[in-house]
Amino acid sequence: MRKLKKFAGITIIILSIIPFTLFSQSENREKNRAVWIHSSMFSQEKNEAMPQMQEMLDNYAEININNLYCFYSMMFQHQKEWDFLEVLLEEAHKRNIKVHSIFCPGQRVKIEGVIKENPEWLIRGMKGEIYPNLNIANPGVKKYLISQVSEALKYDIDGIHLDYIRFPVNQRFSYDKATCEAFKKEFGDSPLDVHQDCGSMVWCEWIKWNAEHVTTLVREIKKTIEQSGKNIVLGADVFPNHRSAEILIAQNWAQWAEEGIIDFVCPMLYTNDLELFRQYVKDAVKAANGKCLVYPGIACHSSHNKNTPEGVAQEVKISIETGADGVVFFSGSSLTEEFMDKLKEDIFK
């Protein structure tokens, strides 16, 4: 009987030590180390693009980059004799790097093709001016965007990634007749007939109404992924502060996390101010509330800042210290050898 107790005690000790060690090692391996890349980084000719792509991926593999979020990943397949996304997936997967296809619902669009055929999809200002952005509140726009996601799901991608999942900054919603009438049917007033400021209760509802349309699109994209039967993730690039994002661009990403309709968020924290960066990472982790993963976006060079290798390494450390689940670098064109060498000798040693 005593032997059994002793054996059980040893077993308990082993179990209490070994799994902890394995978990720690596994956690380090699985931390998200991602880069935003763009198909325009490569030649449009396959024989020139292949060595460029292979060199980039080999460099990323050296610092254990494990995810790529690719803009315009489906760009060449209808124009050239080769399929960029198919080749990228094959080369990345050889190196155990996952690839996520990026979609930008609220970004500026070219007025051509199906968009030119549907001018009612475009945002109209209060005076009737037309903006080259899609009105996410329009049912036809949602259907069009879902069809694009469905096309990407035909590939062996590892995720769908949403950027510009919002309206243009400073509440540039659409004031076309159909949209205003849809809102008026619910609230009794057109947004054009009330004070355009947050002192108006109807205007506050107008902001929330547009934000709900963006959220509905995210829900529908999540549903489309689930119905495909593919085990892939849905992520989103978001503005740093979820409260101001909801008001300024109708991007209620804290709600997306709460509902579980996204798997991770990438707050775009492009600053050289380390204390400000730390505070925003803390806020993002708190807003996500454990309902989705948080990967702070760290810029090597952006329209908001120009960082240093030392600054980038410090922001990676801060992200880990404050409870983030990984990081993503902006962007492939500015994550140069100098930055990668610093990461390799320091935080990614």
C-alpha positions, 0 to 999 in steps of 0.5 A: 500500500505504501509503495502504491502511495509512493508511486502515485506521489512520483506520478503526480510530481512528474505530471506537475512538471512535464506538462508545464515544460511542454506547455511553455515550449509549445506556447513559444512556438505557437505565438503569432509572428506575422507580417503584412505583405503585398502581392506587388512586392513581387514581379508579375512574371512567374520566373522572376517572382519565384526567387523573390518569394523564396528568398523572402520566405527563407528569411522569414523562416529564420526568425520563425515568422509563422503567418502572412497576411497578404493584400491582393493575394488573388490579383494575378490569377485572372491576368497572367498565366500563373496563379500568385496565391496558389504559388505563395501557398505552396512555397509558404506551406513548405516552410510551415508558414500560414497564409491569410488572404486579405479583403478590404471592404471599405477601401477605395475601389476602382470604378470598373467592372461589376462596381461600374455596373452598380453605381448605387453601391458607392457612398454618396455624401450629403450633397450627392457627391460620389466617393470611390468607397463601397457602402457596407450598408447596401445589401448588394455590396454585402452580397458582392463582398461575400462572393469574393470571400467564397472565391478565396475559400476555394484555395488552401488558405489558412485564414481570411483577414479583414482590413478596412472593415469600416467606413471612411474616417470621420463618419463618412457614411452614405446618404443615398436615397435607399440608405436614408429611407432604410434608416428612416423606416426604423427611426422615423427621421432621415439622417439628413433631417437632424443635427449631424452631431452626437448631441442628437439622439437620432444621429447617435442611432445613425452611427450605431446603425452603420456600425451594425451593418459592418458587424453584420458583414463580419457575421456573414463572412464568419458564417460563410467560412463555417459553411465552407467546412474549412477549419480556418480563422478570421482576423481583422485589422482594427483602429487602436481604440475600440470606443473611438473606432465605433464612433468615427468609422463604425467599427465596433470590434469589441463587440465582434470579440464578445460575439466570437465572430472573429478569432483575432484582432490586430490593433494598428499601433504605429508609434515610436512612443513605447509607453503609449504603445504599452497602454494601447496594448493593455487596452486592446487585451482588456477590450478583447477580454479573452474572447479573441486573440490580440496581435498588436500591429508594429510598424517598421515604417508607416504613414504614422511613424518610422521606427528603428530595429531597436524600437521594433524589438522593444515593442515586441517585448512590450506586447509579450509582457502585457499579455498579447498573443503575438505580433504582426509587422507592417510591412513586408516591404519595410521589414528589412534585413536590418530589422530581421537581424535585430529580432534574430539576435534579441527577442526572436533569438 
